[in-house]
């Protein structure tokens, strides 16, 4: 019987932020998880268990190990984080959630990966295109360093401060040296004209990026497009090339190359067909030899059986034709007198 954890108090609800789009390290790989993937994942988190520390999740032991469950999950565009309500059901779970040293670390199982690349000039090994959450854990050192836990009153105050910040524009850096944040999609053109490279813009999708990083990214894209255009123009400008000392139009060179490729493909196809035909002929030959051997063995077996039957029948006929001589007492007496 499964042993359930007891509690001396009613369950309590807590709020936690645990994930944000971007690049994070998993093991020895840097993985990029985009916002659209996270939004698709969120529904899978509701109802999943909450543990103190990461644990293996098995249906048969959830009730004996879980200290709570995820009640609701959503994305907050004002801070760019994924949030969840946690219903903590055990004394240990409630105490851990109220401990200010504890934070949260979710666990999910990727089911589809994408290629590597860069995100805001940060290289990553591969991206996650689809994944499902498995559980949430209360830990002191989470992968997302700014993950946290709040009670209901703290969360209400936090939401209020977010609303106030979204309506407040700073036209210069803050006194403590922090980069000023502008909610670009809610800002008029006139209000954002006086910015510098360190100014941070929070975009509508929740991503925060500096003006300098955006300038660099756009410049790199423009440079790549310019290089591609120049290469195309160069190819178009070169109308002829020299092949074996003879000038040849580029179009003819391309056509000749395609012709060679087609011939090569045809030769490989013919070679493969010849190999397949030879293999089929050998298989047919082997099958014919097998059938002939079977027929030969069957004929020998039949001949042997025939010889055996003939010998057996001859023995029976001899037994049938054998004359049985019966001697009477007078015959034996006469035979005795003859001998003496």
ROPA-76672 format. One record per residue: residue in three letters; x, y, z of N, C-alpha, C in turn. Coordinates in steps of 0.1 Angstrom, whole numbers, plus 5000, padded with zeros to 4 digits. Example, Ala and Ser with C-alpha at 12.3 -4.5 7.8 and 13.67 -1.06 7.14 Angstrom:
2
ALA513249435078512349555078513249675078/SER512849785071513749895071512950005079/
This chain:
340
UNK500849885000500050005000500950125000/UNK500550224992501350354991501250435004/UNK502350475009502450555021502350705017/UNK501350775022501150915018501751005029/UNK502251115024502851215034501651285041/UNK501851305054500751375061501151525063/UNK500151605065500351745067499551795079/UNK500051885086499351945098498652065095/UNK498552105082497952235078497352215064/UNK496452305061495852305047496952335037/UNK496652285025497552315014497652475011/UNK498752515006498952655004499352684989/UNK498952794984499252824970500452924969/UNK501352894960502552984958502653014943/UNK503353114940503553154926505053144923/UNK505453094912506853084909507053114894/UNK508253184891508653204878509853114876/UNK509853034865510852934863511552914850/UNK511052994840511652974827511453094818/UNK512453124810512353244801513053204787/UNK512553254776513253224763514653264763/UNK515453184756516953214755517753084755/UNK519053104757520052994757520352954771/UNK520252824774520652774787521552654785/UNK522352624795523252504794522652384801/UNK522552274793522052144798523152044796/UNK523852004807524951914806526151984799/UNK526551934788527651994781527252074768/UNK525952094767525452164755524652284758/UNK524852384750524052514751522852494742/UNK521652504748520352474741519552604741/UNK519052634729518152754727516652704728/UNK515952764737514452734738513752864734/UNK513152874722512452994718511053004725/UNK510453124724509253154731508053074726/UNK508053044712506852974707506952824712/UNK508152774714508252634720507752634734/UNK508152734742507752744756506252754757/UNK505652834749504152854749503452724746/UNK503952644737503352514734503552414746/UNK504652434753504952344764504052364777/UNK503552484778503052534791501852444796/UNK500952404786499852324790500252194796/UNK501352134792501852004797502252014812/UNK502452134817502952154831501852134841/UNK500652174838499552174847499252034852/UNK499252014865498951884871500251804874/UNK501351854870502651784872503051804887/UNK503851704893504151714907505251814909/UNK505351854922506451944927507151864938/UNK508451854937509351784946510251884953/UNK510851844964511951914970513151844965/UNK513851914955514951854948514451774936/UNK515251764926514851684914514751534917/UNK513751464912513551324914513051264901/UNK513251134900512651054889511151044891/UNK510451064880508951074881508350934876/UNK507650874885506950754881505550764886/UNK504550724878503150734882502850674896/UNK503450554898503150474910503750534923/UNK504650634921505250684934505050834935/UNK504250894926503951044927503351084940/UNK502351014945501651044957502551034969/UNK503450944969504250924981505451014981/UNK505851074969507051164969506651304967/UNK505551334960505251474957504951554969/UNK505451684969505151774980504151884975/UNK503651874963502751964957502451934942/UNK501652024936501352004922501152144915/UNK501452144902501252264894499752284891/UNK499252394895497852424893497552504880/UNK498452594876498152674864499552734859/UNK499652744846500952794840500552894829/UNK501353004829501153114819502353184816/UNK502353264805503553344802503253494805/UNK504153564811503953704815504753784806/UNK504153854796504953934786505654054793/UNK505154104804505854224810507254194816/UNK507454064819508854034824509553924816/UNK508753864806509353764797509553634804/UNK508853604815508953474822507753384821/UNK507953254822506853164824506653144839/UNK505353164843504953154857504053034859/UNK503952984871503052874875502552894889/UNK501352854892500852844905501252704910/UNK501752694923502052564929501252544941/UNK500452444942499652404953500552304962/UNK501152354973501952274981501052204991/UNK501252074993500351995001500951925013/UNK502251935015502851875027503551985035/UNK503751955048504452045056505852075051/UNK506551975046507951995041507852085029/UNK506852065020506752145008506452285011/UNK505552315020505152445024506352525030/UNK507052455039508252515046509352545035/UNK509552455026510552485015510152605007/UNK508852615003508352724995508452855002/UNK508352855015508452975023509853015027/UNK510852925024512252945027512753035016/UNK513253155019513753255009514953205002/UNK515653105007516853055001516452964989/UNK515252914989514852814979514252884967/UNK514552824955514052874942513352754935/UNK513052774922512452664915513252624903/UNK513252504899513852454887512952344880/UNK512452384868511552284862512352184855/UNK511752074851512351964843511451934831/UNK511951924820511151884808511851794799/UNK511151724791511751614782511551654767/UNK512651704761512551744747512151624738/UNK511251644728510851544719511251574704/UNK511651704702512051744689513051854689/UNK514251834683515351934683515451994669/UNK516052114669516352184657517852204656/UNK518352274646519752294644520352394653/UNK521652404654522352504661522352644654/UNK522752744661522852884655523252984665/UNK522753104664522953204674521753274678/UNK521653324690520453394695521053524702/UNK520753644696521253764702522853754702/UNK523453694692524853684691525453584701/UNK524553504707525053394716524953264709/UNK526053194706525953064699525352954707/UNK524552864701524052744708524152624699/UNK524152504705524452384698523252334691/UNK522052344697520752304690519652374697/UNK518452374691517252434696516252334699/UNK515352364708514252274712512952324704/UNK512352234696511152264689509952214696/UNK510052114704508952054711509451984723/UNK508652004735509151934747507851934756/UNK507951844767506951834777507551844791/UNK506851924799507251934813507051794820/UNK507951764830507751634838507551664852/UNK508151774858507951804872508651944875/UNK508351994887508952114892509752074905/UNK510852144907511652114919512052234927/UNK511952234940512452344948513852314951/UNK514752404947516252394948516852524952/UNK518052524957518752644960519552704948/UNK519952624939520752674928520152624914/UNK519152704909518452664897519252694885/UNK518852634873519552664861519252814857/UNK518052854858517652994856517853074869/UNK518953144870519353204883518353304888/UNK517553364880516553464885515153404888/UNK515053264887513853194891513553224906/UNK512253234910511953264923510553204927/UNK510253214940508953174946508353294953/UNK507053314952506353424959505053364965/UNK504653424976503353394981502353484974/UNK501053474977500053544969500253694971/UNK500453744983500653884985501853944978/UNK502953874978504153914971503953924956/UNK503153824951502953824937502053944932/UNK501053974941500254094937501054214937/UNK501954234947502854354947503754354934/UNK504254234931505054224919504354264906/UNK503154214905502354244893502054394892/UNK501854464904501554604904502754684900/UNK503954634904505254704900505454684885/UNK505154574880505354544866504454644858/UNK503254664862502354754855502854894855/UNK503354934867503855074868505155084859/UNK505954984859507154994851506855004836/UNK505854934832505454924818504955064813/UNK504555144822503955274818505055384820/UNK506155354825507155454829508355444819/UNK508755554813509855564803510955644809/UNK512155584808513355654813514155704801/UNK514455834801515155894790516755894792/UNK517155834803518655824805518855704814/UNK520155674816520555564824520155594839/UNK519855494846519455504860520755544868/UNK520555614880521655654888522655544892/UNK522055424894522955314899523655244887/UNK523555294875524255244864523555134856/UNK522355094860521554994853521155054839/UNK521054964829520555004816519055034817/UNK518655144811517255184811516455084802/UNK515255064806514354964799513255044792/UNK513055024779511955074772511054964767/UNK509754974769508754884763508454934749/UNK509154884740509154944726507854944720/UNK507054834722505854824715504754914720/UNK504954974732504055064738504555214738/UNK505655234731506255364731506155434718/UNK505755564719505655644706507055674700/UNK507055704688508355734681509055844687/UNK508355944691509056064697509756034710/UNK509155934718509755904731510955824730/UNK511255754719512455674719513555724709/UNK513455844705514455894696515755914703/UNK515755954716517055974723517455854730/UNK518055764723518555634729520055624726/UNK520755534733522155504730522255354729/UNK523455304726523655164723523355074736/UNK523455134748523255054760521755054764/UNK520955124757519555124761518954994758/UNK518254934768517554804766516154824762/UNK515654754752514254754747513654624750/UNK512454624757511654504759510654494747/UNK510754394739509954384727508654314731/UNK507654314722506354264725506354114728/UNK507354034723507353894726508053864739/UNK508453974747509053954760510553954760/UNK511153954748512653954748513154094751/UNK514254094759514954224761516254224754/UNK516554334747517754334739518254484738/UNK519554504738520054634738520054694724/UNK520054824722520054884709521354854702/UNK522454844709523754804703523654674697/UNK523154574704523054434699522154424687/UNK521054504687520154504675520954564663/UNK521654674665522454734654523454634649/UNK524154564657525154474653524454364645/UNK523354304650522654194643522154244629/UNK521654364628521154414615522354434606/UNK523454494611524654514603525154384597/UNK525154284606525654154601524754094590/UNK523454114592522554064581522754144569/UNK522854274570523054354558524354314551/UNK525454284559526654244553526554114545/UNK525854024551525653894545524853904532/UNK523753984532522954004520523854074509/UNK524654174513525554244504526554144497/UNK527154054506528053964500527453864490/UNK526253824494525453734485525153804472/UNK524753934473524454004461525654024452/UNK526754054458528054074451528453944444/UNK528353834451528653704445527853674433/UNK526553714434525653684422525953774411/UNK526253904414526653994403527953954396/UNK528853904404530153854399529953734389/UNK529053644394528753534385528153574372/UNK527253674373526553714361527553794352/UNK528553864358529453944350530453854342/UNK530753734348531753644341530953564331/UNK531053614318530253544308530953424302/UNK532353424303533053314297534153264307/UNK534453144306535653084314536453004304/UNK537752974308538652904300538752754305/UNK538452664296538452524299539352454289/UNK540452394294541452324285541952424274/UNK542152544278542652644268541652694259/UNK540352664260539352704251538252784260/UNK537852904255536852984262535552924260/UNK534752914271533452854271532452944279/UNK531252974273530253044281529952974294/UNK529653054304529352994317528152904316/UNK527152944308525952864307526252734301/UNK527152734291527552604285528352514295/UNK529152584304529852514314528952444323/UNK527952514328526952454337526252344330/UNK525852364317525152254310526052134309/UNK527352154306528252044304528451964317/UNK528552044328528651984341527451894345/UNK526251944342525051874344525051744336/UNK525551754323525551644314526551534320/UNK527651574325528551484331527951414344/UNK527251494352526651444364525551334360/UNK524851374349523751274344524451144339/UNK525551164332526251044327526750954339/UNK527251024349527750954360526650874367/UNK525550954369524350884375523850764367/UNK523850784354523450674345524350554346/UNK525650584347526650474348526450394361/UNK526250474372526050414385524750334385/UNK523750384379522450314378522650184370/UNK523350194358523550074350524349964358/UNK525450014365526249924373525449854383/UNK524649924390523749864401522749764395/UNK522249804383521249714376521949584372/UNK523249594367523949474363524249384375/UNK524649454386524949374399523649304404/UNK522549384403521249324407520849204399/UNK521049224385520649114376521548994378/UNK522849014380523848904383523448824395/UNK523048904406522648844418521348764417/UNK520448814409519248744406519448614398/UNK520348624388520648504380521348404388/UNK522248444397522948344406521948284416/UNK521048364421520048314430519148214423/UNK518748244410517948144402518748014399/UNK520048034396520847914394520947824407/UNK521147894418521247824430519947744434/UNK518847814431517547754433517347634424/UNK517747644412517647534402518447414407/UNK519747444411520547334416520047264429/UNK519347344437518747294449517647194446/UNK516747244436515647154432516147024425/UNK517247034417517746914410518346824421/UNK519046874431519546794442518446724449/UNK517346794452516246734459515646624451/UNK515446654437514946544429515846424428/UNK517146444427518146334427518046254440/UNK518046324451517946254464516646174465/UNK515546234460514246164460514246044452/UNK514946044440515045934431515845824437/UNK516945864444517745764450517045694462/UNK516345774469515545714480514445624474/UNK513845654463512745574458513445444452/UNK514645454446515245334441515645234452/UNK516145294463516545214474515345144480/UNK514245214481513045154487512545044477/UNK512745064464512244964455513144834456/UNK514444844457515344734459515044654472/UNK514744734482514444674495513144594494/UNK512144654487510844584486511044454478/UNK511944454467512144344459512744224467/UNK513744264474514444164483513544104493/UNK512744184499511844144509510744054503/UNK510244084491509244004484509843874480/UNK511143864475511743744471511843644483/UNK512243704495512343614507510943554510/UNK509943644509508643594512508143484502/UNK508543494489508143394479508843264482/UNK510143264486510843144489510243074501/UNK509843144510509143084522507843024518/UNK507143084508505843034503506142904495/UNK507242894487507442774478508242664485/UNK508642674497509442574504508542454507/UNK509042324503508342194506508642144519/UNK507642114527507742064540507641914540/UNK508641834543508641684543508341634558/UNK507341554559506941494572507341344572/UNK508141304581508541164583507741094594/UNK507240984589506540904599507540804606/UNK507040734616507840644624508440534615/UNK507540474606507940364597509040414587/UNK508940554583509940604574511240614581/UNK511240654593512540664600513140534602/UNK512340424605512840284607513440234594/UNK512740254583513340214570514640284567/UNK514740414570515940484568517040434576/UNK516740394588517740334596518340204591/UNK517440114587517839984582518740004569/UNK518340104561519140134549520540174552/UNK520740254562522040304565522940194571/UNK522340094577523039984584523039854576/
